Amino acid sequence: MSQPFFLKSVCLFTLSVLLAFAPPANKITVYLIGDSTMSIKQVKYYPETGWGMPFTHFFDESVTVDNRAQNGRSTRTFIEENRWQPVADGLKEGDYVFIQFGHNDEVKTKKSYTAENEFRSNLIRFITETRTKKATPILITPVARRQFDAAGKIVDTHAVYSGIVRAVATEYKTPMIDLDKQGQDLYQRAGVENSRLFFNQLAPGEHPNYPEGKEDNTHFNELGARKIAELVLANIKSLKLDLADRIVKPETK
């Protein structure tokens, strides 16, 4: 056996041993805070599905996804109901907080309405308190609704509050996922009719939970939730977050 070949074999063997006994990655928690488009659904609301539900399955055993999103919440009500403070208290170095609000903040007729300046302040609070714990905040625009005009062009229904999220992300140098724009692009590619397949839309008698049917252009079914979760996953990779290293890797045969 030649000396170069022998040395190469020894190096490869040593590397394989080191990898085999390498310490496991530190366990981290990925918190999801937001509204009904992200939240875990009760069985009585199926097939309505929050995108945070399939998102749980994207990561290896070193990651726990803790979905704290709640139906109908805005940044203000999430804080007022003491839903944020337990997250802030439990954060540790290396954790992530994915922050997606706007749907309920922006509607003036809802009790959850949050004025633009307060919405901005609340986002900044989430960012700064997350960073205080050496965790990573990720801002997410409100995910797009399905609304088309007469010409079949998708309509932007979150312009103001998505704009606030984008501005805060820039000002505070915070990674951002634009589910408003990317969601609109997804629905536009699918088209007026096929985009219905992403949402909780049912004909009368089609599902026992909705005997009279359902026409919902905000909340997803299983397919739509998975499509949105896949957009989030793609952004984790494109943003080059350390979290991307913990995505489940395909098994080799």
C-alpha positions in Angstrom: 0.0 0.0 0.0 1.5 3.4 -1.0 2.1 5.9 1.8 -0.3 8.6 0.3 -3.1 6.1 0.0 -2.5 4.9 3.6 -2.5 8.4 5.0 -5.7 9.2 3.1 -7.3 6.1 4.5 -6.3 7.0 8.0 -7.6 10.5 7.7 -11.0 9.3 6.3 -11.3 6.8 9.2 -10.4 9.4 11.8 -13.0 11.8 10.3 -15.7 9.2 10.3 -14.9 8.4 14.0 -15.1 12.1 15.0 -18.4 12.5 13.2 -19.8 9.4 14.8 -19.0 10.7 18.3 -19.7 14.4 17.6 -22.0 16.0 20.3 -25.6 16.3 19.2 -26.8 19.8 18.3 -28.1 21.8 21.2 -31.9 21.5 21.5 -33.8 24.7 20.6 -37.4 25.8 20.5 -39.0 27.6 17.6 -42.0 29.6 18.8 -44.8 30.6 16.5 -46.8 33.6 17.6 -49.6 34.9 15.5 -53.3 34.4 14.4 -55.7 31.8 13.0 -53.8 31.4 9.7 -50.9 29.9 11.7 -52.6 28.3 14.7 -53.4 24.7 15.7 -57.0 23.9 15.0 -59.5 21.9 17.0 -60.9 18.8 15.3 -64.4 20.4 15.1 -62.9 23.0 12.7 -61.2 20.5 10.3 -60.3 20.6 7.4 -59.3 24.2 8.4 -55.6 24.0 9.1 -53.1 26.6 10.3 -49.8 26.5 8.4 -48.0 26.0 11.7 -49.3 22.5 11.9 -47.4 20.9 9.0 -44.5 23.2 9.7 -43.8 21.2 12.9 -42.6 18.2 10.8 -39.8 19.9 8.9 -37.1 19.7 11.6 -35.0 17.1 13.2 -35.2 15.9 16.8 -33.1 18.9 18.0 -36.0 21.3 17.3 -39.2 21.7 19.2 -41.9 23.8 17.4 -44.1 25.5 20.0 -47.1 26.9 18.2 -48.6 29.6 20.5 -50.7 31.3 17.7 -54.3 31.8 18.6 -57.4 32.5 16.5 -58.5 36.1 16.3 -55.5 37.6 18.0 -53.7 40.8 17.1 -50.4 42.0 18.5 -52.2 44.0 21.1 -54.6 41.2 22.3 -51.8 38.7 22.2 -49.9 40.9 24.7 -52.9 41.9 26.8 -54.0 38.3 27.3 -50.5 37.4 28.7 -49.7 35.2 25.8 -46.4 36.9 24.9 -44.8 37.2 28.3 -44.6 33.4 28.9 -42.8 33.1 25.5 -40.4 35.9 26.4 -39.7 34.3 29.8 -39.1 30.9 28.4 -36.7 32.0 25.6 -33.1 30.8 25.7 -30.1 31.4 23.5 -30.5 29.8 20.1 -34.3 29.8 20.0 -36.4 31.4 17.3 -39.6 33.4 17.4 -41.6 33.6 14.2 -43.9 36.6 14.4 -47.0 36.8 12.1 -49.7 39.3 12.9 -51.8 41.8 10.9 -55.0 40.1 9.9 -56.8 41.1 13.1 -54.8 44.2 13.9 -55.9 46.0 10.7 -59.7 45.5 10.8 -61.2 48.5 12.5 -64.5 46.8 13.2 -62.9 44.1 15.3 -62.2 44.3 19.0 -58.6 43.2 18.2 -58.0 46.3 16.1 -54.6 47.8 16.7 -53.7 51.2 15.4 -50.7 51.4 13.0 -48.3 53.1 15.5 -49.2 50.5 18.2 -48.8 47.6 15.8 -45.4 48.9 14.9 -44.4 49.3 18.6 -45.6 45.8 19.4 -43.5 44.3 16.6 -40.5 46.2 17.9 -41.2 44.9 21.4 -41.3 41.3 20.2 -38.0 41.8 18.4 -36.1 43.5 21.2 -37.3 41.2 24.0 -36.4 38.2 21.8 -33.0 39.5 21.2 -32.5 40.3 24.9 -32.6 36.5 25.4 -30.1 35.9 22.6 -32.9 34.3 20.5 -33.7 35.2 16.9 -36.9 37.0 15.8 -38.3 36.4 12.4 -40.9 38.8 11.1 -43.6 37.6 8.8 -46.1 39.7 6.9 -49.8 38.8 7.3 -50.3 35.9 4.8 -52.3 36.9 1.7 -56.0 36.5 1.5 -57.6 35.0 -1.7 -59.2 37.9 -3.4 -59.3 38.5 -7.2 -60.6 41.4 -9.2 -63.0 41.1 -12.2 -60.0 40.6 -14.5 -58.7 37.7 -12.5 -55.8 39.6 -10.9 -55.0 39.0 -7.2 -55.9 41.9 -4.9 -53.6 43.2 -2.2 -55.7 43.3 1.1 -52.8 43.9 3.6 -51.0 46.8 2.0 -50.7 49.1 5.0 -49.9 46.5 7.7 -47.6 44.4 5.5 -45.8 47.7 4.7 -45.3 48.3 8.5 -43.8 44.8 8.9 -41.4 45.4 6.0 -40.4 48.8 7.3 -39.7 47.5 10.9 -37.8 44.5 9.4 -35.5 47.0 7.5 -35.1 49.4 10.4 -34.3 46.7 13.0 -32.3 44.5 10.6 -34.6 41.6 11.2 -35.0 38.6 8.9 -38.4 38.8 7.2 -40.7 36.4 5.3 -43.1 38.1 3.0 -46.1 35.7 3.0 -48.3 38.5 1.7 -46.4 38.9 -1.6 -45.4 35.3 -1.9 -49.0 34.1 -1.0 -50.4 36.5 -3.7 -47.9 35.0 -6.2 -49.0 31.5 -5.3 -52.7 32.2 -5.8 -52.1 34.1 -9.0 -50.1 31.2 -10.5 -52.9 28.8 -9.5 -55.6 31.0 -10.9 -59.1 32.1 -9.7 -60.6 28.6 -9.6 -57.6 26.4 -8.7 -56.6 28.7 -5.8 -59.8 27.6 -4.1 -58.2 24.3 -3.5 -55.9 25.9 -0.9 -58.7 27.3 1.3 -61.4 26.0 3.6 -64.0 26.0 0.9 -66.7 23.2 1.0 -70.0 22.5 -0.7 -73.0 21.8 1.4 -72.9 18.2 2.7 -69.2 17.8 1.7 -67.9 17.7 5.3 -69.8 16.9 8.6 -68.2 19.9 10.3 -69.8 22.3 7.8 -73.1 20.7 6.8 -74.2 24.0 5.1 -70.9 24.4 3.3 -68.1 26.9 3.7 -66.8 29.8 1.6 -63.5 30.9 3.3 -60.8 32.9 1.5 -58.7 33.5 4.6 -58.2 30.1 6.3 -56.4 27.2 4.7 -57.3 23.5 4.3 -54.5 20.9 4.7 -53.2 21.5 1.2 -53.1 25.3 1.5 -51.4 25.1 5.0 -48.7 22.8 3.6 -48.1 25.1 0.6 -47.7 28.1 2.9 -45.5 26.1 5.3 -43.3 25.2 2.3 -42.9 28.9 1.5 -41.7 29.5 5.0 -39.3 26.6 4.8 -37.9 27.9 1.5 -37.3 31.3 3.1 -35.5 29.7 6.1 -33.1 28.3 3.5 -32.8 31.5 1.4 -32.3 33.7 4.4 -29.5 31.3 5.4 -30.7 31.0 9.0 -28.8 28.5 11.2 -32.2 26.8 11.6 -31.8 25.5 8.1 -29.1 23.1 9.3 -31.7 21.4 11.4 -34.2 20.6 8.6 -34.8 16.9 8.3 -32.4 15.3 5.8 -33.6 12.6 3.5 -32.6 9.1 4.5 -30.0 7.5 2.3 -30.7 4.0 1.0 
